[in-house]
Amino acid sequence: MTATTAQQFRLPDVGEGLTEAEIVSWKVAVGDTVEVNQVIVEIETAKSVVELPCPFEGVVTELFAAVGDTIAVGAPLIAVGTGATDSAAAVAPAAAPVAAAAAVPEAAEPAPSVLVGYGPSESHGRRRRKPAGDHTAAAATPVPAAAPVLPEPVPVAEPANGWVLATPPVRKLARDKGVDLAAVTGTGNQGSITRDDLLRHLETGPAAIPAAAVAVAETTAVRSDAQADIRIPIKGVRKATAGAMVQSAFTAPHVTEFVTVDVTRSMKLVESLKQDKAFGTARVTFLLLVAKALLSAVRHHPEINSSWDATTNEIVQFGRVNLGIAAATPRGLLVPNVKDAGSKSLPELAAALTDLVSTAREGKTTPADMARGTITITNIGVFGIDSGTPILNPGEAAILCVGAVRRQPWEHKGKIKLRSVLQLSLSFDHRLVDGELGSKVLARVAAVLNDPRQQLLLD
């Protein structure tokens, strides 16, 4: 048998100066064989969720962090045994079937393969190592005549000497959350407390699960107090967003202007473009025309595509437009951007926006996609909201807010008709954008959306 060499893979800096990341999910377990560039873990940084590939080939011998743990850049993530001829060389041998294992003294029982954070998998037929004082399987082992009579098993709800069945990662999570495991009802093997039991306890409060519900506790959440407080840790994307918004709000003097626009022609153009084969599988939406309108405004007024550099006391006017699109995702607000959006044709812009939004909603946006944005669009109209005063993305001079399109009476060619109308608002940094420039930019966006075919010919 070839000797193995353990290689440690440490958390790299996957973004621009990131210092830590949270483990979202492991794609491998101890004992798995991995290949070079195989995705092994999903992490959440302050900017996005990233999948990390393994740089080694071999057998996983150790996972150094559990799901939910936050680790620093440079800390070990995983150990991989390389050079083994058989994957079994790096892990403990499989245990015998439960019926046969019952007659084997506990000292001879092999250690089970453990996926950190979830404990031994029951599907492998391995026996759980019993803590001192747990004699639930004692009947299977002959007891010497001089041995004292063993006590009956102790229910988890009333632990003896404070002992509760739970894996180390579950115990760590309980300590981090300030939860007394003795107050948690376990539904795992032999009444052990699983990660799901602990999370359910955090969500529903200390009320115990009724006995009749224990059998289905893994799939049915029991809530005894609908008014119970829920505490959600602030970390990852949400923490980074909060910090950036506070910094922006208290650094740049915000000004917001509003305009109401008849976008009936734009809505008709969107329906027409949906039938155009030049767009292929890209989604054609009203947001596409909004993006094109803002790019037109930047082309006419390039000073809006700027940033205030306090370290050098300079205004930096960007040569390219990296157009950010604010996207609401399950992990919080993300603002990925389309690089050099101003150089793209309408079909190319549609394809880029389609890929950007779908990637963000799947949580697969990379830090590179989030970096170096120059101006942003936020679409609150999709939530049925008419208007808002958005906060600037740090390092940008302006953000355009798009409200809901509504059918309402509007004067058109001297008559009152039902038209598609929306409200636009533009927030800008008043240090480098004065009222004249901000008004001209917003007016240009409104003009393009009011009559896109005519106005875009002027670009």
Secondary structure, DSSP 8 states (H G I E B T S, - for coil): ----EEEEEE----SSS--EEEEEEES--TT-EE-TT-EEEEEE-SS-EEEEE-S--EEEEEE---TT-EEETTSEEEEEEES-SSGGGGS------HHHHTTS-GGG-----EETTTEE-GGGT------TT--TTGGGS---TTS--------TTS-GGG---B-HHHHHHHHHHT--GGGS---SGGG-B-HHHHHHHHHH-S----GGGGGGTTT----S-TT--------HHHHHHHHHHHHHHTTS-EEEEEEEEE-HHHHHHHHHHTT-GGGTTS---HHHHHHHHHHHHHHH-GGGSEEEETTTTEEEE-SS--EEE-EEETTEEE--EETTGGG--HHHHHHHHHHHHHHHHTT---HHHHSS--EEEEE-GGGT---------TT-SEEEEE---EEEEEEETTEEEEEEEEEEEEEEETTT--HHHHHHHHHHHHHHHHSHHHHHTT-
